[in-house]
Amino acid sequence: MKTAIDIWDGLRARPGRVGLSVLAIAIGLAALTVLLAVLGGLSDQSKRILSNLGANVFAVVQEGENHRGQVLQQKHAELLRYNLPGYGIAGTREHAAAVPGRRDKITVVGADPELAMLRGWDVVRGRFLDELDSAQGRRVAVITPALARAGESKGDGFGWQVGDTIQLGRTAFSVVGMVRPGTGSGMDQTGASAALVLGEQVVFVPTGTPPYWESRGREWKKRIDMVFVKVPEGVSMAAGQGSVRSLLAQPDLALDQLGWITPKRLLERVTRLQRTIKWTVGSIAILCLILGGTTLMSLMVANVNERVTEIGLRRALGATPGDISSLFVLEACLVTALAALVGSGVTHAVLRATASQFPVPIRLGWDTLLLPLGVAVLLGMIFSWWPARTAARIAPSEALRND
């Protein structure tokens, strides 16, 4: 208790120096808090991106509009499925269809039966599409939960349920199931194909069912936009990608303008952003902390020089060198802890208030509070070591001469 009073008295006697040290360190800890929050947010975004693509999954996508050779078709997905046993293969094609009574068109995705399992989607009710649906071109559909919500205004649900009959264009489809697909969260910032970024309101129909709602639906040639490939366990992503590439590169297929969407490609932009933020914000945080640490050391050195008589008196009354050094170390740690509360606390409040306007994702938690506090205490111990060691070496005789 007496030590705490002594520390408080020492800080209160020099409010200007203490305030300057607190401010300098608080700026550095604020930068550190921002760095941790942004890196945590980007890490979460990376996990969401990989989760939305699916575990051990990559995609082959048809790029561009003008093609000299063939374009991706359902037969190419079937070729991969036949030659790569154990792999998960699913082709998709995205359409836009009008719904009676609605101004905006709805997204319709022609999908193979393996798509939901391959990408790890949850079937909420009913079932997903099966082999017979695609083989027989059945007019069945699977909806998302957002479409089941009732509402009349733009952006609201349609009130559709499993068992209902819905219309896409002028064609009726029976709803056989409801699935919760990945939202594509974070995908829009990766530069990935738009076909990966599904909205909340999507209808899935069999790839074998012609798009009757389109003007040339009956002349449809089973073209698909992309093929998802799930690599089996025990096979590396590179090996799986190489197998698919060699099959699709056969001269008789004459496929051109194919793109490859892999986990590595999806995370490239996020990784570059993480690296940039580490260098910029991290450098600012380190420089500010060093500046704050040197300011703190100057404060402690001045305290030692001004309190030589007090230190000598304490030594004469029986205080050990360890008692003297711990007094100054604790005093420095209290200053840095106060700086952590100010810098990190204010930064947390600002980030929470502006999270929706922040240009990058952020994650705030106990780690973004406790880690800066730990760094602050460590900083106080490091930069007070030399002044505390100097104070501990002061002898009572030296204090008497100084007096």
Salt bridges, closest charged atoms under 4 A:
ASP6 OD2 - LYS2 NZ 3.39
ASP6 OD2 - ARG314 NH2 2.97
ASP9 OD1 - ARG12 NH2 3.15
ASP44 OD1 - ARG363 NH1 3.02
GLU63 OE2 - ARG265 NH2 3.94
ASP104 OD2 - LYS154 NZ 3.87
ASP112 OD2 - ARG81 NH2 3.18
GLU114 OE2 - ARG81 NE 3.26
ASP130 OD2 - ARG127 NH1 3.42
ASP133 OD2 - ARG127 NH1 2.73
ASP133 OD1 - ARG138 NH1 3.08
GLU200 OE1 - ARG149 NH2 3.76
GLU214 OE2 - HIS95 ND1 2.94
GLU219 OE1 - ARG216 NH2 3.18
ASP225 OD1 - ARG93 NE 3.38
ASP256 OD1 - HIS67 ND1 3.50
GLU306 OE1 - ARG14 NE 3.05
GLU306 OE2 - ARG17 NH2 2.91
GLU310 OE1 - ARG307 NE 3.08
GLU310 OE2 - ARG314 NE 3.08
GLU331 OE1 - ARG307 NH1 3.18
ASP367 OD2 - ARG363 NH2 3.67
